[in-house]
Every structure is written in structure tokens, then in C-alpha cells.
């Protein structure tokens, strides 16, 4: 049956026009080079990052002369020696690392039930409510949210006001390690839930029913069936939370009040307070190495295949 | 069979009311130990809902279900002794075949030392020996079916439930698995309830069939009874291909009744209850496509109680048989469908040809319209 082109859906006509335009610019259609052409923007972007990294690598090998405020002419490993010998840096790295691990564990423990209820509830209203509650924080930046916690947890904040009503002396809820971790967990939760939800949706409800009929209690179904099957989602979400927490800047800066610096804060101080670009670059490279090592360890323990990156899994 | 023994499963006045939908209405049935029951019905007939209530995934809104004489409405699925093979099998992809089969034994706290022997015994039963360590994605569709069966049976449940597990298989494999189910069921003597929309499967595997439609049990009978004496036009039409004619009741003498269809008077067997058989009542007359004989010459048909002449409208070749669609104006506007099986006589009738058909009175089932 013949149809006039004007009766085709709008989308088809738009696509046809784009194809015609592309053919006019590139008459042969690019042939086998088209896929590479489409890769170019991404390669340029990543390439720029590599160039920046090379500059940082160069800076990390030059020390700052405190009297002349000039960088050394020759490469030296002095910054690296300093990074590994200064107790303050060790404290900051250890604090960041432990913080990231604790935040990851707590976030996954909170995100899993949230995602599970969101995916499994038969109540459409509850599901929508959970989804909106999840997305709302994304519209509010991290810094604004951190300031929100200042208002809520401050000495004259809402929490201390309520505690005051029942006669409790104002508690110091801010500018300590737990406050930073608390802020980070709250910031990471939506990321973790969003990464877990598709993994849980992929587990058929029938599998849980089957486990029940085979004699598994609810808890046994969770531990023997749902959690192992959700492993790729848990690892993916865990990696995202781990790396984002390890490199976070705003939460330690605002909720830590300068007493709870993470690595990113230390790097910021070197670049913008002491203007020691060389030492800052060294710390930045150490942070990259630390993050890469963590990801490497996760892959080594669980295998890259668990992330469903391995095509043969499908 | 001992009539005093407690049935393996029984349902009394079971009802399932979903918001805005009465999925199962007043279901009553009994199933004896070691028997194979098939619940047969089209999609949306409530057959899966009934099965899920027996499994314990749904709690009936009314009525009681007994397994081995014990009322189970308030018993959770994992506390019932019921093995189930699911529609999509629901095998655990992160476990091997042997781990899948061992799962119910671990969950039901079997003696850990005896588990490996039991697992290999049941993998042997379903002929999967040698594939113990395969993951589910390394097994074929038929092999996955076998793991699912072994997993549902390994803890020796009182009852095996099959929720259309064969629906997704191709025809050849499906027929093979039907016989496999039958073999295993006979070998273990486990009471089984199977749900399907495939009438052929129901006839092949079952000792007892329940036909459901719109949430109601239409008939509960053995396969031969179901086929020979359908209780209503739905059952007659759902099992096999059946021609239905509309007529009026003209005379009743016990089971044998006369009906008028237009200007014709025909005789058949009454399948509705006798008290509904009021003279002049509207009836539906059912004759199966395979019980009508067809020939170019009338005398080649042999002895018949009713004979007609018709014109061939369509011929459909189905391999082992031919399906004719005939126009016979005296019997109404719908084409009359006839299966022709005769392997010795491949003389086919062409479209437009005039042919003779006929059937015996005992093959015409009469149902009084409700």
C-alpha cells in the first residue's frame, strides 16, 4: 500500500530530514569511519583530562621555595616524601578512608530496604511518594543541603530547641566526625537507591514466592535469594558511594567546620590557602591512586562480572 | 478407591474477591491421594488464582482449603508441604542445578549429611545426572524444567503444584515434558494439581479434570467423562472443536430428547439437569467436529441417525487430518466444521463441491440454555 510521506509520523520525518542533511554534508555516509567519528567528542574530553593530569604530575614533582615563592626548576620526590611522613596527612587520609567505608555500609543498609519497598509495594501511592522523596533532594544542591543541616543541628537549631523543651542542655551536634558522616549518608542515599532499584526490579517476584514455597522464611529468602541476586546492584551502588564519599569536599568543609578535613579539603588548602601547588598536586595524585586501588580491590574480590559488565552474562 | 480415606486436597466454598473482581466463585472439589488433577480454563478463568490459594500465596476471602484433612487457609506457604513448579520456573540463577535442588532440603532443616545423596537421587529421577554443577543459564529449556521438577519434589511434599510450566515450550518439547511429568508423578505417587489452558495436555496427563470459566467450576470429571459427557456448551466447546446449533426442546423421554432446529427435528442426549428440560425451552445442540462423517456419496457414510447435504466452503490441511468448513443452511448460518481422518481415503473434497454429512444421535449433546 502506498502512503504519501506527509502521512508518516512526525518523528520519522524529522529523522529522514536529519539523514538527508548528513548525506549532504558527508555524501558517502562516512562508511566504516562513522563509529570512530562519533567517538571523537568523548575521546577529546577524556584526552583533555589526561593532559590536565600530566600537568598535575609535573607540579607534584616541584617543591615550593617558601622564601622566593618560586617552584623548583628540577624534579624532586620531596613532596611525596612529605606526604608519607607528615602525621597530619596520614590522619586526613585515614579519616577519609574510614569515613567512605562507614558511609558506604550505612548507606547501603538504608538504601536496600528503601529500594526494596519502592520496587515491591503494590501501593501505587506509596511508590510515587518514595520516588518523589528520592528525587527532591537532587533539585537542592549539596551545599544548600549542608547549610540546611547547620540550621537543623546548630546550637540554636530545631533539634536542640526540642531537646530544650524536655530540659536537655544544648548538645554539640555539629562540627564533628559523626555530623560529617551523617551529612554524607543523607547525600548518598538517593544515588544508592537509584542504582539498587533496577537491580531489584530484575529479580522476579515469582522467585521470592518460589523460595517461600520451598520452605524459606522471609529472612532466609532475603539472605539466600534476594541479596545474592542483587549483588551486582549492591556492588555498583557501593562503588559509587565509596568513591563519591572519599573525594567529597562540601560535607567535611561545612558540617566538619574545618576540624574534620577529608583529602579534598587538604588539597583545596594547599592550592588556595598556602598556594603550594606542588604539594596539592601530590595529594591529588595520591587521592586518585587510593580511589583506583579501592575500585581495584572491589573488582578483585567480587570480579568485574558481578557488575554485569561481562557481556556473556546475558 | 477407599471412600472413607481423607482426600489429599479438598476445597469447600472457596472464594477469592479481588477489588472489583470475583476471581474464584464458590469452588468445591476433592482430590484423592496420588491422583493427577488438571485445572483447565482460558486465561482469566481463575484457575491460577485457585492454585495460588492452594499454594498459600493468596488467602481465600471465604471458604476452606484442606490438605491431608488439615485446614490450611492460615498456614504460610513455607509451612505447607507443597512443592510448586512455577510458570517461569523461578529457578535460582546464582546457584547450580544441585544447589537449586538442595535449597528446599536446607530450608526445611533436613539432616545435612543426607542432603547430597537425596539431591543426586532426584537429579537421577529427572535424568539430569552429570549436570549437577551447571548454572541455570548453562541448561536448555527442557533441562531447566527438570531442575524445577526435582526442586519441587525433593522434599517429598504432600502435594505437587504445576502452574503452567510448559506453556513457554515449543510443541514437541511440551509433549515430551507432559509425558515426563506423568511418568515422574506415577513413579513417586505424589498427588498433583496442574494448571493449563491446553486441553490436549489436560486429556493426556490427568486422572481428573476441573474446567473453569469466569471463576466458576464448570465441570469436575475424568478425562473420558469430560470428553464424552460435557455438562454445558462451554465445556463441550473448550475441549475439542464443537459445532453448536440453536434449537428448541420438542420432546423429552429421560436422557433422549428431540429438538427442533428451524424446520428440522433432531434427536440427541440431554446433558443439562432433567428439571431444566421444559418443553419449548431454548437449547444448544453440540456435535464434535470429529464425530461428523463426510463423503461425496450418501451410502458411503454407513448407518446414520441424521444426514444432511452441504457445500464445501473451505478445506484446511492440518497434516494428520483435514478440516472442512461446510455451509448447511438448515443448521444455521455458522459454518459446520468437520474433521476428516481417513488415512485410507485421501480423496479430498474441493471448495464448492456438494457433499453428504451425518452423525449418530448419541453424539449430539443437548444443553438447556440458562
Interface residues (C-beta under 8 A of the other chain):
Chain A: X204 X206 X207 X209 X210 X211 X212 X213 X214 X215 X216 X217 X220 X224 X225 X228 X229 X231 X313
Chain B: X55 X56 X57 X76 X77 X78 X80 X82 X83 X84 X86 X87 X88 X90 X91 X92 X93 X94 X103 X104 X107 X108 X137 X151 X152 X155
